Amino acid sequence: MLQESPGNCYTQGARYLVQRPSGFYLRVAVPEDLRLFLGVRELTRALNSRNRREAIRRCRRIGLGLRALFDDARLMSKDKNSPLTPATFRAWVLDFLRSELDRFDTQVPSMRLSEREGWETAAEAEIDALLGIEHDERRPTEESDALAEAVLAGTINEMDNDPQPRWYAEARYAELAATVNPGNDPALRERWIEDNSCEWITYREMWSMPEGPEGKAYWAQRFGDVFIVSLDANRVWRTWAANQRGKFTERFVDAQRRVTANTDEWGFGDIDFRPFGRGSRQHDWLQQVLASEACRTARLRIVLSHQTMAGLGDNAVPVQAEIRTTIELTDGSTIGPFPARDWPARWPAIRALVAAGEVRYVKHDYLRVADQWLTDIEPLLLAARVHLVHTGHSHLWNRTRATGADGHRMHYLEASNFGNSFGAMFFANAQAGVSASQGPRNGGSVPGSANWVAQTTAPQATLGGQPRTGLSWNAADYPVAGEVHARPMAQPSLVNPMRTLDRRSAAWTGQDLPFVASNNLCTFSVLDTATATVTSWCFDSRDPASAPVRFDELALLA
């Protein structure tokens, strides 16, 4: 039998009108007692309108319809003669959303008088309060802007942008087990935990990758005379903003003068999807495969990892260190800092303090000296004489290298860019082809910047002149975006695309730049195993009839 969760499930959680560049969306949090049946935590509905008033009218209609479906589902769950099944419930929701989509597509947009004049009627105001529809013209947050354009959200996009650690899902399951799994079915338990934590089941089912010790998460395989290792050294991406569920903080509520008490809204920082540092299962496995005969006798050894380790894009910051968290209490005392691996043991006590209103602030740190890639992974790769590490993540092209004690050169190539570059940053000191006057850029939201201090440790008018926290961050732990750990950046060897092809402003045409970061240019790279050469090509999307331009060649065995 389904039971409604404590509190008003229709007004709590993420339920509001979302504006994206493509138009307005309705985002609805599925009540906890129905998530297992529906299989997702949220529903996102494209309202097919760029007009805010029309979008709100549609939002009301769909929101009320979903509310009725949720109520009907609970009633049917109590009927022993026709019990509700997950397949039936999911079909209901999909049919309802599709019928509404068809209705909006064929209907001429309209606005009632009250909508043209404002939000005046009591009935509409009551509906808006019930559904959590807001009428201010707030700028969409980074989190809401990342919502999937799917009828049912909670798939690949949610796995990447809105996950929580598995240990947290396990703790929440223990609290909700009697409601979500009264029969104590082990399969349902695992399904619930997977659905409410970071997992990549759907993504991995899409690709025919080789199997490794933990499924398709990481693997190694030899193809001819090329040995390839694919690592899972990835982490969730969270917003840079202070006082939000982001990289460095959890959401701070000014009205309460402390962190949100709803821990389901916590993110626990840029969490690793899978441990890869020294002592982890993945690290032990990597040592074994690098020492294998298949690897040692290969002509070329290549490592793949999506995450940027050290490059010019802003996604290279913070470094890949295990998160260390400090909890500030309302009496001024602190807990920690403690490493992310300690959360499960510490959580019961911290959860009790949160419930008692005694946790003021949560701070996450990424110590530069504890960068797990530089301290735990790169030394293994250099010792094994790996030739190339191929990465992506920041949506730009650039390459650099690291040199081992024996003089062996291992190249890093970040090569993924088309239509959504996260930007390249410049150097603080002049280097070949790079203007020092342009300087490094940190976006103003890196711990230690003036903007960061103004939002955290500076007196706040909304708090009666008190700061949000007494905790501070060590700016030295957060290199400006573009920091490459003193490595040399390689200029494209044949043609400089930013100067000769992008042509967006005079600033780009007067110098050669060691990257391609353009929403006009698409780059791709090809490895010729016969010559052990990686050739990079650039295509100008503004001219579909144009031929790709070969702009860089990298000889791996030179």
N, C-alpha and C positions, 0 to 999 in steps of 0.2 A: 504494500500500500504506500502511495506517495503521500508525503506530509509537507506542508508549506514550511519553509525555513523560518527561523525566528526573525521577527521584524517584518517590515513591509517590503517584500522582495521586488515590488514594482517601482519603488522610488529609490532604492539603494543601488549602488554599483554604477557601471558605465551605461547610462541610458540617456542619450541626448542627441540633439541634431548636430551632425558633423558636416563641416564645409571643407571640400577639397577643390583643387583646381578644376576638376571635371564636373563639379556640381555638388548637390547636397545629398547626404546619406543619413539613414536612421541606424543608430547603433544601439542594440538592445542586449543587455546582460540576461542570459538564461538563468532563471532561479536555480539554486544549487540542487534542489530536490528533483529537478527535471533534466539536469545536464547529462546524467547517465543515459536517460532515455533518448535524448536528442543527439547526443554524441559530440556536442560543442559547448563552449562556454559563452559564446556571443553570437548574435545574428547581426549582419550588416546588410542593409537594404538600400540599394541605389534608388533615389527618389526621382531620378530623371528630370531634374529641374534645376536651373541656376537662379530661379526667382525664390527669394527667401520665404515670402508669404505663401507662395504656392507649395513650397517644400514643407512648410509647417502644417498646412492643411493635409497634405498626404501623410506626413509623419503621424498626425493624430489618427487618421483612419487606420493605418497599418498597426500602430501601437495598440489601439483598442482591440483590433482584431487578434493580435497575438496574445493580449491579456485574456481574451475570451478562450482562445485555444488552450492556454495554460490552465485556466480554471476547469475546462472540459476534461483535460487530461487527468486532473486530480480526481474528478468525479468518476471517470471511467475506471480508474485504478481501484476504486472501491467496489466495483460491480463484479461479483464473482462469476457471473454468467458470460460476460464479455470483457475479460481483462485486457488492459492496454498493453500493447507490445511496442518496443522501440521502433520497429519498422513501420507500424501504423502511425505512430506519433510523428515520425520524421516525414512520412508521406503527407500527413495533414499540413504540416508547416510548409513544405515545399509547394504543395498545390495552392495553398493560400497566397504565398508570396508570388508565385507565377501568375495567378489570376489577377492579382493587384497590378503586377507589371504590365500585363496585357491591357488592363483597364486604363492605366495611365498613358500607355502608348497610343491608345485610340481616342482618348478624351481631350477635348480642347481645354487648355488650362483656364481655370476660373478662380476668382477671389470673391468671397462674400464681403458685404459692406463692412462688417466688423473688422475684417482683415485689412481692408484699405484704410480704415480709420485707426487701427491699432489692435490691441488685444483686450477688448473691453467687456465682452460678455462673460457672465459668471460661469456659464457652462464650459466655454472654451478655456477659461482660466483654470477651472477645476481639472479639465482633461490635461492641460499642459503641466500642471503641478503633479498629477498622477504619473505622467510619462516622463517627467524630468526635462521637458522641452524648455530651452532657455531662449530669451528674446534679445539678449544683448548681442552686439556685433563683435564678439570676441574673435581675435585672430586664432585660427586653428592651431592647436598644439602639434608638436612633432609627432607625438604618440597617435593622436587622432588622424593625422595626415598619412600615417602609415597603414591605415586599415585596408584590408583587401577589398577589391571590387567584386566580391563573390556574393552569391545569394546567401550561402551559409559560410560565415567566417569560421575561424578556429582551425584552419588547415595549415598550409605551409607558412603563410605569412605570420600567423599567430605563434607557430613553433619558433620562428626566428626573432620576432620583435616583442613578444609578450609572454615569454616563459618564466617559470620559477624553478628553483632547484628541486630535484627529485626528493630530497630529504624533507622539504617543506610540504610537498604534496603528500608524502607518507604521513607526516604529522597531522595534516588537515584531514586525511582519510580516517585516521584513528578517531578524530573528533566527530566525524560525520558518518561513520560506518553503519550505525544502526538505521540511518535514514536512507543512504544510497545503496546499501548492500545488506539488507536485513537477513538474507539467507547465508551470508558469509561465504559467497562463492569466490574462490581464489582467482578465477578468470576475470570476474567483474572487478575485483579489487585491483588487479594489475591494469585493467582497462581504465579505471577511474584515475589511477595515479599517473598513467601515461598521458591521459587527456588533460591533466592539470599540472603538468610539468614540462620541462624542455625535452622534446623527443622528435625524431626525424623519420618516423616510420613511413609516412606518406611519401616524403622526398626520396628515400632510398628505394622504395618500391618502383619509382619511376625509371630508375637507371639500372642497367645490367652491369654493375661494378663487381669486381672480384670479392670474394668473402675473406674476411680476416678473423682474428680471434674474437671480435665483438661484432659479428655481422659485417655490414658494409661500411662501418664507421671508419676504419683504417685498414689498409692492406698493402701487400707487396707482391710484385709479380715480374717475372722476366719475360721480355718480348724480344726474341732473337738475341742480339748482343746489347740490349738496353735493359737495365734494371730500374724499375719504377717503384717508389715508395710513396704512398698517399697517406698523409697524417690527418688526424682530426685535432688540430690545435686551434679550434675556432671558439669564439665566445659570442654571447648575445651583444647586440648593439643597443645602448640606451642613450637618452638625451644628455647633452652637455649641461643643461640648465641646472642651476643650484636650487635647492629646496624642493626638488621634484623627485619622483622615482627615476633616478638617473644613474650615471656612472659613479658619482661621488656622494650622493645623498639619497634619502628617502623623502617622501612628501611631507613638508612642514605646513601645519595649519595655523596661520597667524591668529585666528579667532580663539584657538585653544592654547596657543603658545607652546605647542609641542608637536611632535611627529604624529601622523595619523595613527589612530588606534586600530584601524582596519588593516591588519597585516596582510590580507589578500592583495592589497594595493602596493605592498613592498616588492621590490625587484631584486634586492641583494647585490646590486652593482652589475658590472659587465661579467656575468658568470661564465665560466668555461663550460662548454657543452660536455666535455669529457676531459678528465685530468690527463696531462701529458708530461708533467715535470718529473724530476728524479723521484723514484719510489713508486710511480704509478704503473699500472699494468701496461699502458701504451709505451712508456719509456723503456720498460724491461723488454718488451717485444721488439722495439726499435733496435736496441743493442744486439739482439739475437739476429735479426734479419741483415743488419749491416755487416755482421761477422760471418754470414753464410757464404758458402762457396759460390752460389748463384750471383750474389752481389759482388764479391771480391773479384770474380773472373769476368765480369761484364765490361765491355768497352766503354759504355756510358752509364753513369749512375745519376738518376734524376729524382728529386723529391718534390711532391706536390702538396701544397697547403693553401687553403683559401685565405686565411688570415694574413694581413700585412704585418711583417715583423719590424722592419725599419725602412721607411720609404718617404716619399714626399707628400703623400696624401694625409688628410686629417684623421683617417681611420688607423694610422700608425700610433696614435696617442689615445689612451695611456699605454705604457709598455705592458707586455704580457706577463705580468707578475701575479702571483696568487693574491687575491684581495685580502686586505687586512681591515677589519672593521672596529670602530670605536663607538660605544654607546654612551651618550651623555645623559645623565639623570637630572631630574628637576632640582635636586639639592646641590647640583654642581659637581658631584662625583662622577667617575667614569668607569666603564667596564671595557677592558681591552687596552690596546688593540690586540685582536686575535685573528688567526688565519681562517679563511673560509672553511677549511676542513673541520673546524671546531664548532660550527653552527649547530649540528644536530645535538651535541651534548649540552650546549649552552641554551638551546631554544626554550625548554620548559621554564627556566628561571626568567629569561628575557620576556617571554610571552606573558608571564604573570605580572611583570613590572609594567608592560604596556597596558594590560587590562586595568591595572591600578592607577593609570595616568601618570606614572613616574618616569617615563622615558621622554626626554626633551628632544634629542637630536640623534640622528644616525649618520655616521661619516664613514665612507669607504676610501681606502688608500691603495695605490699601486706603486710600490717602492721601485725606483729605477734600478737599484743595485740588485733587486730580486727578479729581474726579467728572466723568466724561465726559458725563453728561447735562447737568449745569449749565454746563459749559464749552464743549461742542461741539454739543449738540443744541438745548437751550432757546433760545439766542440766534438760531438759524436760524428756529425756530418763531415767536418773537416778531417778528422782522423780517418774516416772511411773514404776520403778523397772523392766526395760527391762533386759532380761537375755543375749541376744547375739546381736551384731551388726556384720553382715557378709558383707565383702567388697572384692574388687578385685583390678584391675587397674595396679598394679605394676608387675603382673605376678610372684608372689612368695608366699610362705606360711610363715606366722608368726602369733603369737597371743600375745595379751597383755590384760590389763584390766583397768577399772576405778572404783573407789569406791565412793559411795555416802555418804552423811552426816550420814545416818542411818546404814552404814556399808554394804549396799547391793553392791555386785560385779556385774558389767556389763562387759562381755567379748567382746573383738574385735578379730575376726578371719578373716584374709586375706588369702584366699585359692584359688588361681588360678595360675597354673604354668604348662606350657608344651611348650617347644621348643623356647620360646622367652622371657626369663626372663629379666626384666629390672635391675636386680641386687639388692643385699642387701648390706647395708653399716654397718661398724663396729662402735663401740663406742669410744669416746675420752678417757674414763676412763675404767679401767679393770672391767669387770663384769663376772659372772660365765660362764666359757666356751668360753670367747671372749678375744682375745689377744689385749691389749692396744697398742702394738707396730704397729699393722696394722692400727689403727687410723681411723678417719672418712674420707670419701672421698666426695669432693664436685664437682668433674668434672672440676674444674678450670673456670667454667662459671657462678658461683653464684655471684651476686652483692657483692662487698666488697673484692673478691679474687684479688690477684695480676694480674691475667690474665684479669679480668674484667676491672680493673683500666687501664691497658695498652691499652685496646681497646676503652675506653670512655673518661676519664678525663686526660689521659697522652698526651703530645705533639705528634702529628702525622706528620711523614715526608711528607706524601701525602697532608697535609694541610699546608705546610710551617711552621711546628713547632707549630701549634695551636691544641688544643684538639678538639675532635668532639663535646663535650658538657661541659658546666660548671656545670651541674647538677651532683649530687652524690647520691648514695644509702646508706641507713643505714644498714650496714652488720648485725646488730643484728636482723633485721627483717627477715633474710634468714638463718634459721638453716641449718646446713649441712645435707645432705641426711642421714637418719638414726636416726635423732632426733625424739624421741618418747615422748616428753613432760614429761620427768622424770618418765615415767611409767615402770613397770617391764616387761621385755620380758620373755616369758615362753619358756623353753627348751622343745622339744618333750618329752613326758612322757614315751614312750616305747623304741623307737629306734631313734638314731640321723642319719637321711638320708645323710646329707652332709659328715659326717665322715665315715659312714659304707657302703654307697651305691654309692655315686658320684665318689669318688676315682680319681679325676682328677689330684691332685697334693698332695705332702706331706703336704702342708700348711693346707689342709682341714682334714687330717687324725689325727692330733695331738690334736684336741680339739672338744668339742661338740659345735655346733652353733645353735642359736635360730631361724633358718629359713631354708627354702628350696628354693634355688635360683640356679637352674640348668637347662640347656637346654637338659640334659639327662634324668632327672627325672620328672615324671608327678605326681601331687598330686591331690587328690579329698577327699572331706569330706562328711560324711553321718550323718544326725540327726536321732537317734532312739527316737521317741516321747514317747515310753513306758518307757524307762529308763532315758529320758532327757539327753542323752549322745551324744556328737559329736565325731565320730571316723574319723580320718584322715588316708588315705592310700597313699602309694607311689609305683609307677610302673616305672621300669627301661626300657626305650624305646629301649635301646641297646640290650635287650634280650626279644623279643616279646613272647617267650614261658614261661617266668618267671611269677610267681604269685605276685600280689600286696602285699606289706608289710604294715602291720598295725603299724604305728609309733607314734600315739598320740591319747589320749582319754581325753575329756574335759567334766566333769560333771557339767551341768548348774545349778543344784539345790543344789550343795554341799556347 
